[in-house]
Amino acid sequence: MSWAAFLRIARMCAGILLGLAMFQANAENQAKPLNTGCFDSSDQVRLCYSERLLGDASKPILVFIPGWTMPASIWEKQLSYFSGKYSVVAFDPRGQGASAVPNFGYTLERRVQDIKELLDRYPDHSFILVGWSLAVFESL
């Protein structure tokens, strides 16, 4: 075997090993499930969220809030992508996803209060709110 052929094979093997290592690292990050939790809002509605916290209070937590009628799970790809670099939280607003479906509390003021009560669970952090559709208005 010539030296050039040997180098081509060595480069190809190194590329395959690097690709497998990157795939494994990505698969391990995606394989870690998000922690789920719920809390009772100040008007006694059970609100749920999913999170993966890094424990680094110097970086803001990315808080994902879905649009009207959507569950927090719509953010799955974004949570997977960002959770290795940032703490992430995905919120199920009242009446959506895993949260309770009460007959009351769907005003702008109450839904904003729900978001505030979620954020109050992380007193030592700053946040970047990521909203979709109605959640953009609520986040403002």
N, C-alpha and C positions, 0 to 999 in steps of 0.2 A: 504494500500500500504506500502510495506517495505521501509526502508530508502535507501537501495541499489537500488531498482527500481526507487525511486524518483531521486536519483543522476544520474542514467543512462538517465532518461528522461530530467533532467536539462542539462546535458552535451550535449545531442543530440540537444536540443533547442538552446543552446549557439552556437553550431557548425553551425546550420542552420542560425542563426542570423549573425554570423561572415561571413559566406559564402555570404549571401545576401548583407551585407555591402561592402564586397570586390567587388562583382559583380557590385553594384551600383557605387562605386568609379571608377571602370574601365570603366563602361558605360558612366559616366559623362565626364571622360577624353576623351574618343573616340567621344562623342557627340559634343564636342567643335570643330567647323570647323576651319580649318586653314585659316588665312588671305591670300588673294591673292593680288598680285600687279604686275605691269609691269613697265618697264622703257625703254627709248630709248637709245640704245648703241651709242657710239661715231661715228659709221657709219650709224646711223639713222635706226636701226632695233629694232622693239618692242620685248623685251625679258621679259618673265614672270616667276614668282616664287610663291611659297606658303610658309608661315612661321607661326610659333607660337613662340613668344618671351616671355621669362620670366622676362626680365628687370634686370637680374643679370649679369652685365658686367664682374664679376670675373670668370665666367665659359665660356669656349669656345662655340661658336655656331657650331652645327653639320650641315654641308652643304652637302646635298646629290645631286649628279650629275649622271644622268642616262647614259647608254651607247648609242651608235649611234642608231638613230631612235626611241628610247624609250622615253616616257613621264615621268615627275617627279612622276606621280601617282604610278609608280611601287614601290616606297618607302613607300607606305601607312602604312604597318604594322610597319616598322622601325620608321616612324614619330610618329605613335600612341604610340609605346613603349617608345621612348626616350623623347617625348615632355613634360612629367611630371617632368623630371629631368634636361633637357637641353633646351635651345632655339634651334629650328630646322628650317632649310630652305631647300626646295627642288626646284631645278632649272630646268626649261625647256630650254635647249640650243636652239639656232637658228635652225629653221626647225623642231623642236620637240615640242610635247605637245601643249600648248596654245601660244607659241611664234610664231612670224612671220616666214614665209618661203620665204626668199629672194633668188635671183638667184646668190648670191655671199657670200663670207665670210666663207667658209667652210674649210679654211686652219687651221692648228694647231695653228699658231700664232694668228689668229683672234678669234678662239674659246677660247683660253687661255685668250685673252684680254676681252672677254665677261665675263668669270668667275671673272677676276680681277675687272671689273666694277660692278658686283654683290656684291662682297666683300666690295668694296668701299662704299657701301650703309650702312655699319655698321662700322664706323670709330673707335669706342671705344672698339671693341671686337677682340678676337683672334678666330681662327677657327680650326676645324678638318674637313678636306675634306674627304668625303666618295664617292668614284667613283666606277663605274661598267664598265667593258670593256674599251672602248676608253677613258672614263672619268678618268680612272686611269692614263693613259699616260698624259692627259691634266692637271690633278691635280699635277703631278710631275713637 
